Each structure stands twice: as C-alpha cells, then as structure tokens.
C-alpha cells in the first residue's frame, strides 16, 4: 500500500483520504506519513486543515511522525506548520512538541542538522521552553529537548536539573541521560555530583538516581564510584540495591 502511495499524485492521495470511511482514516494517515513522498505529505497537509474532525487525526499524525524511523526534512516541515501560530488543545501541543524533538534528533543522527528546517525545529523547542509558564509545559519541553539530544542545549538542561522544582529536575536529568558519552563533560559530571550528594538542596530520589547513573555510565572516576557506594548506606533499600548492582556490572 505504501509503495502504491509513493507512485500516487497529490490529488489521488487527497481524494483517498477524503473518501475513506472514518474508521480507516487513521490507518491512511499513518501510511501517508510512512510514504513521506512530496505528494503524500502535501495531500496530508491539505486534508488535516480541512478535516471535519481534525483533533484525533492530527494527534495520530503527530504520533506517527514522532515514531518515524528515518524522517525527512519535509516531514518535520509539515509538523512545524501544523503547530506554528495555531490555537491547539494542550494535549495536541504536547504531542507536537515531543514529535519535533524526536524528528530533530533523528535528522541530526542522519547528519542533517544543517538543514534550515532543523534549525527552525530547534528554535521552536527553545521558544516553547522559554514561553512555558506552567510546570507541566516546562516538563514536556525538557522531554522534547531530551529527544533532540542537541549538545547546545546541555547548559539549559543543567540549569533546570539543578534549580527547578521536583518534576522539572527529574525531567532535565532524564533528558541528560539520553546524551552519548562524548557530550557528558566534566561540567555535566560536576552538576550530577552536586545533585546526587545534594550539595545545594534536597532532590527527589528519581533525580538523584538519574544523576548517579550518568556518573556511572560515562567513564566513571574511582572516587565517584566510592562516593556513590558510601552514599547508599543512607538511601532506601531499593535504590541502594539498584546502585550496588550497577557498580557490580561495571566491575
């Protein structure tokens, strides 16, 4: 079916979407995203704008785009167009911003970080974080940045990891966990030590555990291993056991 769509013209795909029974439309939206041809994406854009019930189909489109294994710049462009300058329900915006992060990260993995649409996607993510007023919005934006895994966003993630409220610090440290070892610098490790050992303030155990994992998973120093082991004597049994097993695996 996808091979057939790749050969189809825009008007044919659009006609198929419009005439299909309601229960098959989500499948057709998924297929059009998987096709990623210029014609299918253009037809999808027109259809989502004119659909009588855009919310569930738009959400299906955003979910499918987020999980696309090898997305194109055109797919990211379409996602951004559906988000920009529109009054969207909170759940649609959340799905969309997470999808943008996922697409940006995958395009950069394909060595396509220099595309103008990727730069637009990065700016959309950062603008979303700057404009977030409620804690859940900040958390979603941080999760999206974790999906994108952009080295230039590490200072922003560190700031939220150390200074934010509980949900924010947890989301930021979880995002930092997704970065490969070359990007876990000494500065990142210093921040993780402060979080784990609670040098500045008390942190949630999930956040402390993520900080410990970052230290242990990225060329750990012997002193870090010793200090984490010493700290387990004062931690809950489940967390202490997890860290002990992690150290054993490293050894």
Buried (B, 14 or more C-beta within 10 A) or exposed (E): EBEEBEEBEBEBBBBBBEEBEEEEBBEBBBBBBBBBBEBBBBBBBBBBEEBEEBEBBBBBBBBBBBEBEEBBBBBBBBBBEBBEEEEBEEEBBBBBBBBBBBBBBBBBEEEBBEBEBBEBBBEBBBEBBEEBEEBEBBBBBBBBBBBBBBEEBBEBBBEBBBEBEEBBBBBBBBBBBBBEEEBBEEEBBEBBBBBBBEEEEEBBEBBBBBBBBBBBEBEBEEEBBEBBEEBBEEBEEEBBEBBEEBBEEEE
